[in-house]
Every structure is written in structure tokens, then in C-alpha cells.
Amino acid sequence: MADHTRLARQFIEALPHSVMLGMEPQQMADGEAIISMPYRAELVGDPVTGVIHGGAVSALMDTCCGAAVMCHPDIGGGTATIDLRIDYMRTATPGQTIVARATCYHMTRSVAFVRAVALDEDTDNPVATATGAFTVEGRK
């Protein structure tokens, strides 16, 4: 595992909010990241329907996008969110794990651009999509 990928994984596993939300890094390499977040009652935003709160989905997508930047082979340091737009397509199905997949598709000297999608077990129908810009530290 490359150093930048190891650093991204360690960072996520050490973030208190990621740990509290139950985020689990699944795959990270060369500017791409996949992170899952299992369904938990503590994350429900609507107790009547059991639907996960949009803020938890937002945190998952932001973290996954940042991880994609951190594990890009041309970056040598950390990152921070400059801008993140999330479009919620539908509610996540109660009881199902949500998986975010992010790709860092373009990088300048100081800004990385990322696209992401969040899916539950109905993988053909996105829960949300995102586009974002992130700071770049230590560009190689």
C-alpha cells in the first residue's frame, strides 16, 4: 500500500466523527476512495420512517472525497474542503449500508476536484451525488 493511501486510511480511522458514524474505509488507491457507513439507529433523522439523516450522508461523502484527494499519487499532504455540493436524489433505504465512492478527477497546483456518489444496497439508484473542490498540500 502506498504511503499516501496508508495516510488517508489512518486519517479516516482516527477522525472522531468518522468513528462515531461507523465509517469503514473499503478501498483507496490512486485518487479513488470507497467508504461504507452501516445503518445504525443513532443516525436516523426520521424516527417514523427510519431514514438516515442527510447530515450523516453528507459527512460520509465529504470524508470520502477528502480521502480520494489524500490518496492521489501527486499529493504529499493533507487536504481540506473548499466547496462541496451534494444533490440528494432519494432517501436511503432504512436498514441498508450506504457506500460512498469518490474520484479525484483533476488537480491543479493548489486545488483538487472530486466527484462522488452514495449508494445503498440498491446500487443502480443513487442516494446522493456530489462534486467538490479541496485544498492540495504538498503537491509532488
N, C-alpha and C positions, 0 to 999 in steps of 0.2 A: 504494500500500500504506500503510495507516495506521501511525502511529508505533509503537503498541503491538504490532502484528503484526510489524513490522520488528525491534523489540527482541526479541521472542520467537524469531524465526528466527535472529538473530545470537547470542543466548544459547545456543541448542542447538548451533549450528555452532562455538561456542567452547569448549563443555564437553569436556574431555579424554576422559571416559568415553563420551560420545556419538560423538565422532570415532573412538575405538578400536573401538566396536561397529559403526561404519559407518552410524549413523542418518542418514537423509536427510529433512529436512522436505519434505513434499509440498504441503500446503495448510494455511493458517492464516488465520482471519478470524472476528471476532465471537464469540469464546468457543468456537471449534471448531478442532481441530488433527488433522492426519493426518501420521504419520511412518512411514517404512519402514525396515526393517533387513534387508539382504540376507543370505542364507545364507552363512556362512563357516566353514571347518573349525575355526578358532580358537575358535568359540563352541559347539562340540559338547560336550555333557555326558555322552554315552554313545557311546564310540568304536565299540561293536559295532553300534549301530543308526544312528548319525549324527544323532541327535536333538539339537536346540539345547538348551542348558542353560536351565532355568527362570529362573535369575537374569538372563540376558540378556533374556528376555521381560519380566521384572519391571522391569528398568531402562528398557526401551522404553516400557512402559505408564506408569511414573512420570513419565518425561520428557514423554510426550505429554500426560498430564493437566496437568502444570505449564504446558506451552505453551498449552493451552486456556485456562487461567486468565490467563496473561500477555497473551493476545491478546483478552481480553474487553474490550469498549469502555468498561466502567465502572471499569477498574483503571488505575492510573497508575504502577505499580512492579512489583517482583518478587514472588515467592511462594516458599513452602517447604511441603513435605509435612507435614501434621499426622498424617494417618492414611490408609492405602491398603490396601484389602482386594482381593486377587486370587484369583479362583477359576479354577484350571486345568481346562479341560474335556477336553482331549486333548493328545497330543504334536503338535508342529508337524511337518509332513511334511519329511523331510530334503531339502535342495536347493532349498527354496522360500523366497522372501522373505516376511517377516512384516510386516504393516501394522497399526499401531495407530490407532484413531480415537477421539478423546475430545471430550466436550461438557461445558462448564461450564453446568449447568442451573439453578443457584440461587446467589445471592450475598447474604451479609449484610454488615454493616459491616466485619467482620473475618475472615470465613470464606467460602471458595468451595467449592461441592460439584460433583463431577465424576463422570461415568460414562464408561467406555471399553470397547472390545472390541479384541482382537487376532485377526487373521485371517491365514491363509496363502493360497495361491492357490486353495484350496478355500473360497471366500468365504462359503458358506452354513453352514459348520460352524466356530464359533469355537474358537480355541486357548485363549483365556482371556477373562474379563471382569473388570472392576474397578470399584470405587466408592471415592471418596476425598474427603478434606477437606484444603483447602490454605489457608495464610495469605493474607490480602489486604493489600497495601501500597498506599497512595496511592489509595484509593477515591475516585472522582470524584463 
